[in-house]
Amino acid sequence: MMNRDTERFRPHMKEVGKPIFINIQEELRNQIAVGAAAPGNRIPSEAELARQYSTSRMTARRAIEALVFEGLLVRKPGKGTYVALPKVTHIPRSIFSLSEIMAKQGYQITSKPIIKKVIKGSRSVSASLHLTLDDEIIYLERLRLINGEPFAFSISYLPLIVYKDIMDVDLNTLSINKAMYEISGKKMVMSSDDVIEVTEATQQEAKGLRTRPGAALFVLRGTVYDEDGKPARVTKTLFRGDRVKFMTSANSDEPFLIDYKED
């Protein structure tokens, strides 16, 4: 049964030729962006969305999971799915490039690729990249270092059909944004829906980042779009909380300013 919150969400005309889960995902995102539902409002259930869009609950679930992954929605077991409370965000004027931001502050970042493989994406990642569950995805794990000291751990997901040649690229010496441009001829122009959260390091993450299990980490999640407005990369980066400080500035074109803390 829909309540006053869920009644705010009304499906618009489906865009012909676009997968239904993307129609649902984009409509929910738009409803949240224009304030049709305030943070804390419950959205329609999977069953309600499936009925409204004449589709299956699994399709509706894919759309919801993508927005949960982006941090726009939050699930509450036994209660439903709600519009997330506001988190630290930025005006998406430029792409988030860790290497470029730190270089402007005089730091030389190096990358150590850990894993580079082809996988089948999760529902949330596939939906964020506008792919089907049958489409293959490139999975990249990289350790980011300053002066040989680990300070960030990056995970990236790219559509194989576009960026398969990156499997042969040496990401020790070339930034991922430059590699993607050289492969596709498309500039990465915008990072959207970036969200910063705080978490605790797992044992594996602590080992890679040379910190203790349970140590505070910043988590930055986002989706990078190319110059045509197509999603090109889904990212998740973990930063050592004792090594970095995030700042925003209305006078800067950078989405974030990062202050690196040296010993």
C-alpha positions in Angstrom: 0.0 0.0 0.0 1.3 3.4 -0.9 1.5 6.2 1.7 1.8 9.9 1.3 5.5 9.6 0.7 5.3 7.0 -2.0 2.4 8.7 -3.7 4.9 11.5 -4.6 6.7 9.1 -6.9 4.7 8.8 -10.2 6.2 7.1 -13.3 6.6 9.3 -16.4 6.4 8.1 -19.9 8.9 5.3 -20.6 11.7 6.3 -22.9 11.5 4.0 -25.9 14.5 1.8 -26.5 15.9 2.2 -23.0 15.9 -0.7 -20.5 13.1 -0.4 -18.0 15.4 -0.6 -14.9 17.2 2.5 -16.2 13.9 4.3 -16.7 13.0 3.6 -13.1 16.4 4.5 -11.9 16.5 7.8 -13.7 12.9 8.7 -12.7 13.6 8.0 -9.0 16.9 10.0 -9.2 15.0 12.9 -10.8 12.2 12.8 -8.2 14.8 13.0 -5.5 16.8 15.8 -7.2 13.7 18.1 -7.6 12.6 17.5 -4.1 9.5 15.4 -4.8 10.5 13.4 -1.7 12.6 14.8 1.1 15.3 12.8 2.9 13.7 10.2 5.1 10.7 9.7 2.8 9.9 6.1 1.8 9.9 5.3 -1.9 7.6 2.8 -3.5 8.4 -0.9 -2.8 9.7 -3.2 -5.4 6.3 -4.6 -5.9 4.7 -1.1 -6.3 7.4 0.0 -8.8 7.0 -3.2 -10.7 3.2 -2.6 -11.0 3.6 1.0 -12.0 6.1 0.2 -14.7 4.5 -3.1 -15.8 7.7 -5.0 -15.1 9.1 -7.6 -12.7 10.2 -7.1 -9.1 13.7 -8.1 -10.1 13.9 -5.3 -12.6 12.6 -2.8 -10.0 15.2 -4.2 -7.5 18.0 -3.5 -10.0 17.1 0.1 -10.2 16.8 0.5 -6.4 20.1 -1.3 -5.8 21.9 1.1 -8.2 20.7 4.1 -6.2 21.5 2.5 -2.9 25.1 2.0 -4.3 25.2 5.7 -5.2 24.1 6.6 -1.7 20.8 8.2 -2.8 18.7 5.6 -1.1 19.0 3.5 2.0 17.3 0.2 2.9 15.8 -0.3 6.3 15.2 -4.1 6.9 11.6 -4.8 7.6 10.5 -1.2 6.8 11.4 -0.4 3.2 13.7 1.8 1.2 14.1 5.5 2.0 15.6 8.6 0.5 19.0 8.9 2.2 19.9 11.8 4.4 22.2 14.4 2.7 25.9 13.5 2.8 29.0 15.3 1.8 28.7 16.1 -1.9 30.2 18.5 -4.5 29.1 20.6 -7.4 30.1 18.4 -10.4 32.1 21.0 -12.3 35.1 18.8 -13.0 36.1 15.2 -12.8 37.7 14.0 -9.6 41.3 13.1 -10.5 43.3 12.1 -7.4 46.6 12.3 -9.3 46.0 15.8 -10.6 44.7 17.2 -7.3 47.7 15.9 -5.4 50.1 17.0 -8.1 48.9 20.6 -7.7 49.9 20.3 -4.1 53.4 19.1 -4.9 52.9 15.4 -4.2 53.9 12.6 -6.6 51.4 9.8 -6.6 52.3 6.3 -7.8 49.9 3.4 -8.4 50.4 -0.2 -7.7 47.9 -2.4 -9.7 46.8 -5.3 -7.5 44.1 -6.9 -9.5 43.0 -6.5 -13.2 40.4 -9.0 -14.4 37.1 -9.4 -16.2 34.0 -10.2 -14.2 30.2 -10.2 -14.3 29.0 -7.1 -12.5 26.7 -7.0 -9.6 23.2 -5.6 -10.1 24.1 -2.2 -8.7 27.3 -1.8 -10.7 25.8 -3.0 -13.9 22.8 -0.7 -13.5 25.1 2.3 -12.8 27.0 1.6 -16.0 23.8 1.1 -18.0 24.8 -2.5 -18.7 22.8 -5.8 -18.5 23.9 -8.6 -16.1 25.2 -10.5 -19.1 27.7 -7.7 -20.0 31.2 -8.2 -18.9 33.0 -5.6 -16.7 36.6 -4.8 -16.1 37.5 -4.9 -12.4 40.6 -2.9 -11.3 42.1 -2.7 -7.8 45.0 -0.2 -7.3 47.0 0.9 -4.3 47.8 4.6 -4.3 51.1 5.7 -2.7 52.8 9.0 -1.8 56.6 8.7 -1.2 56.1 4.9 -1.1 53.5 5.1 1.7 50.0 3.7 1.0 47.3 6.2 1.6 44.4 5.1 -0.7 42.9 1.9 -2.2 40.9 2.3 -5.4 38.4 0.0 -7.0 37.1 0.7 -10.5 34.5 -0.9 -12.8 34.6 -0.3 -16.5 32.5 -1.7 -19.4 34.6 -4.3 -21.2 33.0 -3.6 -24.5 34.4 -0.1 -24.5 37.7 -0.3 -22.6 38.9 -3.9 -23.2 42.3 -2.5 -24.3 43.0 -1.2 -20.8 43.8 -4.8 -19.9 47.1 -4.3 -21.7 47.9 -0.8 -20.3 50.5 -0.3 -17.7 48.6 1.7 -15.0 51.8 2.1 -13.0 52.8 4.9 -15.3 49.5 6.1 -16.9 46.5 7.5 -15.1 43.3 5.7 -15.6 41.6 8.8 -17.0 44.3 9.3 -19.6 44.2 5.6 -20.5 40.4 5.7 -20.9 40.8 8.7 -23.2 43.5 7.1 -25.3 41.3 4.0 -25.8 37.9 5.6 -26.4 38.8 9.0 -27.7 36.3 10.4 -25.2 37.2 12.7 -22.4 36.1 12.0 -18.9 34.3 15.3 -18.2 32.1 14.9 -15.1 32.0 13.0 -11.9 28.4 12.7 -10.6 26.8 11.7 -7.3 30.1 11.6 -5.5 29.6 10.7 -1.8 32.0 10.6 1.1 31.3 8.3 4.0 33.3 6.9 6.9 34.0 3.3 7.6 36.3 1.0 9.5 39.2 -0.9 7.9 38.7 -4.6 7.4 41.7 -6.8 8.1 42.5 -7.1 4.4 42.2 -3.3 3.8 44.3 -2.6 6.9 47.0 -4.8 5.7 47.1 -3.2 2.2 47.0 0.4 3.7 49.5 -0.5 6.5 47.1 0.5 9.2 45.3 -1.3 11.9 42.0 -3.2 11.5 39.1 -1.0 12.6 41.0 2.2 11.7 38.9 5.0 10.3 38.8 5.2 6.5 37.1 7.7 4.2 35.1 6.1 1.4 34.5 8.0 -1.8 32.0 6.5 -4.2 31.0 7.9 -7.6 30.3 7.4 -11.3 32.4 9.0 -14.0 30.8 10.1 -17.3 32.3 10.7 -20.7 31.8 13.7 -22.9 28.7 12.2 -24.3 27.1 11.8 -20.9 27.5 8.1 -20.8 28.6 6.3 -17.6 32.2 5.2 -18.1 33.4 4.1 -14.7 32.1 3.3 -11.3 34.6 4.0 -8.5 35.1 3.3 -4.9 38.2 4.7 -3.1 39.2 4.1 0.5 41.5 6.7 2.1 43.4 6.4 5.4 41.7 8.7 7.8 45.0 9.5 9.5 46.6 10.6 6.2 44.1 12.8 4.4 41.6 15.6 5.1 38.9 16.5 2.6 37.9 20.1 2.1 35.5 21.9 -0.3 35.9 25.4 -1.7 33.4 27.6 -3.5 36.3 29.3 -5.2 37.9 26.1 -6.6 37.0 24.2 -9.8 38.1 21.0 -8.0 35.3 18.9 -6.4 37.5 18.3 -3.4 40.7 19.6 -2.0 42.8 17.0 -0.2 45.3 17.8 2.5 47.8 15.0 3.0 49.2 14.6 6.5 52.8 13.6 6.7 54.5 12.1 9.7 
